[in-house]
């Protein structure tokens, strides 16, 4: 059983999609509002998650971020001055 399956063993999800990112260099990831919650597990490096232009968190390896449905967001390896116009 993989790590995500163990973590969510007692949680019943209607839909699950897994994405594994291994970004390098100067990058950022922007996502529009989703109809379902979005879960990120950070395995290496630090990143910043920005939600709806107002909130941000710095994530480290081993951190898990669960974003509720309906929130567009951005992930970047460094602080951003102006995002999600």
HELIX and SHEET records of a PDB file:
HELIX    1   1 UNK A    3  UNK A    7  1                                   5    
SHEET    1   A 4 UNK A  28  UNK A  31  0                                        
SHEET    2   A 4 UNK A  73  UNK A  76 -1                                        
SHEET    3   A 4 UNK A  47  UNK A  51 -1                                        
SHEET    4   A 4 UNK A  55  UNK A  59 -1                                        
SHEET    1   B 2 UNK A  38  UNK A  41  0                                        
SHEET    2   B 2 UNK A  64  UNK A  67 -1                                        
END                                                                             
